[in-house]
Amino acid sequence: MGRPKSPAPRTSIANVRLTSVERAQMEADYRTLGFGSLSEYVRFLHATHRQRESSHGRASDVLQEYTCPRQFHSTTRGAMFQGDSLGLVHRTLEPNSIDLIMTSPPFGLVRKKSYGNEDADEYLKWFRPFAEGFKRVLHPKGSLVIDIGGSWKPGIPVRSLYHFELLIMLCRDYGFHLCQEHFWWNPAKLPTPAEWVNIRRVRVKDAVNTIWWLSKTPWPKASNKRVLAPYSEAMEYLLKNGYKAKLRPSGHDISENFSKRNVGSVPPNLLAVANTESNGRYQAYCKEHGIDPHPARYPATLPEYFIRMLTDAGDTVLDPFAGSCVTGEVAESLGRRWICCELDENYLEGALGRFLNRNGNGGAKAVKYAIYQPCALEISDDEPLSPDGGSVRPSCAVQPAERAPQHRRQHKGGAADSVALSRRTRAL
Ligand SMILES: C[S@@+](CC[C@H](N)C(=O)[O-])C[C@H]1O[C@@H](n2cnc3c(N)ncnc32)[C@H](O)[C@@H]1O
């Protein structure tokens, strides 16, 4: 008996143009994955894509649900909107109209803050329509910069992966490119959660936020010359005393050019900024008007660094999770156009204080932090490890004072030491 005829025979043929390399790779892949033919493999990829789209819901399907936020306040360069920024990125703004999205979304924190964080597990689902909207409004040469802190899983000393998953989702599912990850080190961060850090002593202080710098193409406009840093003392020494060109053990050829004085040094992707501002114009305005200041503000230096490096004067910066509108204030002071959007009207009421009686961005900038190399303090191995990994709480919640360190290593006075410069130096 012959094979029964399919009610939907595959008679339609699509020609796909490929390079010989692409074809060879695809053929190798379908065989490795066990598909019977290239057609079967392509149908599988397409079905997977459709399935993913329908399970997460395309923004365009629910576009009707988004309402445009209302304009709350404006300046000559920018505007604050109150409402859901999904309406802004899917309806109000024109496609490709934004040069930089600089933002700090609500984090998937275990301990919820008063501005309402989404649970870590739900986070990616929640973020998808924003990702689609960001892609829509961002200019092809523009950048998307997301400051996002990590979080702990509830009840165990284990970290959530949600912020890494967010990064992977943005690149894999929405086609963003990771230009470079940055790490914001907040030297003033308190040692939390106290249970793991101070009581059971099985984890260390979590003092960095990740900052994902993404873009729609691998070539967004950028220049590190806009964010050069002062030279280190070691480099100043070399510049003064000269450097002999030679091949480093690592194989790097350090040429004579290395000892040429330029404007400054290229900074690392570690941004050291203490988040300690407590008596600026914003706080004074909030106090005067009986407004609760935003509980999770980022320091102005963060948006300043990315705005300087990634935009020109006159470009447009968007912060879709504006909070107290730090991004708008910095953009305004740097001569960029800006748009800030925030759900909570109270936060915008406070943000108004940032745009009244402006006289510069203020504040000491050239702050230098020093950090010890790990293991700078010599502690003997007599200090016992927690054999159960901290699963049993010590009977005495407050640990006895630690034994005095046996030796303090002679500090060699390297470049990382806090050397009094003409600038303010903060040793930690
Ligand atoms: C981490 S805070 C941003 C703080 C801000 N960078 C600052 O320095 O003041 C995140 C903010 O996003 C706001 N938010 C959450 N969902 C939003 C949405 N759909 N549209 C607009 N704002 C939203 C929250 O109300 C919260 O104020």
The ligand as a MOL file (V3000), in Angstrom:
LIG
                    3D

  0  0  0     0  0            999 V3000
M  V30 BEGIN CTAB
M  V30 COUNTS 27 29 0 0 0
M  V30 BEGIN ATOM
M  V30 1 C 15.4880 52.4170 39.9420 0
M  V30 2 S 14.2570 53.6300 39.8300 0 CHG=1
M  V30 3 C 15.0400 54.8540 38.8500 0
M  V30 4 C 15.7550 55.8810 39.6680 0
M  V30 5 C 16.3960 56.9740 38.8480 0
M  V30 6 N 17.5000 56.4910 38.0460 0
M  V30 7 C 16.9290 58.0790 39.7590 0
M  V30 8 O 18.1350 58.2060 39.8830 0
M  V30 9 O 16.1230 58.7830 40.3700 0 CHG=-1
M  V30 10 C 13.0870 52.9590 38.7180 0
M  V30 11 C 11.8480 53.8120 38.5110 0
M  V30 12 O 11.0760 53.2560 37.4520 0
M  V30 13 C 9.7040 53.5920 37.6860 0
M  V30 14 N 8.8790 52.7530 36.8240 0
M  V30 15 C 8.5920 51.4440 36.9720 0
M  V30 16 N 7.8360 51.0110 35.9480 0
M  V30 17 C 7.6450 52.0700 35.1220 0
M  V30 18 C 6.9510 52.2550 33.8980 0
M  V30 19 N 6.2860 51.2660 33.3260 0
M  V30 20 N 6.9630 53.4790 33.3200 0
M  V30 21 C 7.6350 54.5150 33.9160 0
M  V30 22 N 8.3080 54.3910 35.0760 0
M  V30 23 C 8.3120 53.1850 35.6720 0
M  V30 24 C 9.5610 53.3650 39.1850 0
M  V30 25 O 8.4400 54.0750 39.6940 0
M  V30 26 C 10.8920 53.8650 39.7140 0
M  V30 27 O 10.8020 55.2100 40.1460 0
M  V30 END ATOM
M  V30 BEGIN BOND
M  V30 1 1 1 2
M  V30 2 1 2 3
M  V30 3 1 2 10
M  V30 4 1 3 4
M  V30 5 1 4 5
M  V30 6 1 5 6
M  V30 7 1 5 7
M  V30 8 2 7 8
M  V30 9 1 7 9
M  V30 10 1 10 11
M  V30 11 1 11 12
M  V30 12 1 11 26
M  V30 13 1 12 13
M  V30 14 1 13 14
M  V30 15 1 13 24
M  V30 16 1 14 15
M  V30 17 1 14 23
M  V30 18 2 15 16
M  V30 19 1 16 17
M  V30 20 1 17 18
M  V30 21 2 17 23
M  V30 22 1 18 19
M  V30 23 2 18 20
M  V30 24 1 20 21
M  V30 25 2 21 22
M  V30 26 1 22 23
M  V30 27 1 24 25
M  V30 28 1 24 26
M  V30 29 1 26 27
M  V30 END BOND
M  V30 END CTAB
M  END
